[in-house]
């Protein structure tokens, strides 16, 4: 089993937040659709945190576990080729089996503009 860590940036304008919601476009939903297409596995992508509708991210960290033999570099290229332009994978790397994006997060920074 491979544990793949992703660092993401996205413009959340057209998304109903991070978390999958039936019938609504979400960042997690877009990523999940791509990774399931690539791996043919029913897997879940976990994030360090969730964003609300319309919220952008510059360094969101997420991960998923897969049996696929694709390398992290291959996942990076495939995600960026298949995702909508509003979502970019900035980095992908294989990490240890115990890594979890939410539990290993040591800080989060939020910028609010009014």
C-alpha positions in Angstrom: 0.0 0.0 0.0 1.3 3.4 -1.0 0.5 6.6 1.0 0.6 9.7 -1.3 0.8 13.2 0.1 -0.5 16.1 -2.1 0.1 19.8 -1.7 -2.7 21.7 -3.4 -3.7 25.2 -4.4 -7.2 26.0 -5.5 -9.6 28.8 -6.3 -12.7 27.9 -4.4 -15.0 30.4 -6.2 -16.9 27.7 -8.1 -16.8 25.0 -5.4 -19.1 24.3 -2.5 -16.1 23.8 -0.2 -13.7 21.0 0.4 -15.9 18.1 1.5 -17.9 16.0 -0.9 -21.6 17.0 -1.1 -24.1 15.1 -3.3 -24.9 17.1 -6.4 -22.5 19.9 -5.7 -19.0 20.6 -7.0 -16.4 20.3 -4.3 -12.6 20.1 -4.2 -12.5 16.7 -2.6 -15.0 15.5 -5.1 -12.9 16.6 -8.1 -9.8 15.0 -6.6 -11.6 11.8 -5.7 -13.0 11.5 -9.2 -9.6 11.8 -10.8 -7.8 9.4 -8.4 -10.6 6.8 -8.7 -10.3 7.0 -12.5 -6.5 6.5 -12.3 -6.5 3.7 -9.8 -9.9 2.0 -10.2 -10.0 2.0 -6.4 -12.8 3.2 -4.1 -10.6 5.4 -1.9 -10.9 8.5 0.1 -8.7 11.7 0.0 -8.1 13.2 3.5 -7.2 16.8 4.0 -5.4 18.7 6.8 -8.6 20.9 7.0 -11.8 21.7 5.2 -12.6 24.9 3.5 -16.0 26.4 3.1 -17.8 27.4 -0.1 -15.9 30.0 -2.1 -12.7 29.7 0.0 -9.3 29.4 -1.7 -6.2 27.5 -0.6 -2.5 28.1 -1.3 -1.0 25.1 0.5 -3.7 22.6 1.4 -2.2 19.2 2.3 -4.1 16.0 1.6 -3.3 12.3 1.3 -4.7 9.0 0.0 -3.7 5.4 0.3 -3.6 3.3 -2.9 -2.4 -0.1 -4.2 -1.6 1.6 -7.6 2.0 1.3 -8.8 1.9 4.8 -10.2 4.7 7.0 -8.8 4.0 10.2 -7.0 5.4 12.1 -10.0 3.0 10.2 -12.3 0.1 11.1 -10.0 1.2 14.8 -10.0 1.2 15.0 -13.8 -2.1 13.0 -14.1 -4.0 15.1 -11.5 -2.9 18.4 -13.2 -3.9 17.1 -16.6 -7.3 15.9 -15.5 -8.4 18.4 -12.8 -10.2 21.6 -13.6 -7.9 24.6 -13.9 -9.1 26.0 -10.6 -7.3 23.1 -8.8 -3.6 22.5 -9.0 -1.5 19.8 -7.3 1.8 21.7 -6.5 3.6 18.6 -5.1 3.1 14.9 -4.7 5.3 12.5 -2.7 5.1 9.1 -1.2 5.2 9.2 2.6 5.3 6.7 5.4 2.2 4.5 6.1 1.5 6.4 9.3 1.3 9.9 7.7 -2.2 11.5 8.0 -2.7 15.0 6.6 -5.0 16.1 9.5 -3.1 14.5 12.4 0.4 15.5 11.3 -0.6 19.2 10.6 1.5 21.4 12.9 0.0 24.7 11.9 -2.7 26.3 9.7 -2.7 29.9 8.6 -5.8 31.7 7.5 -6.0 35.1 5.7 -9.4 36.9 5.8 -10.2 39.7 3.4 -13.2 41.9 4.0 
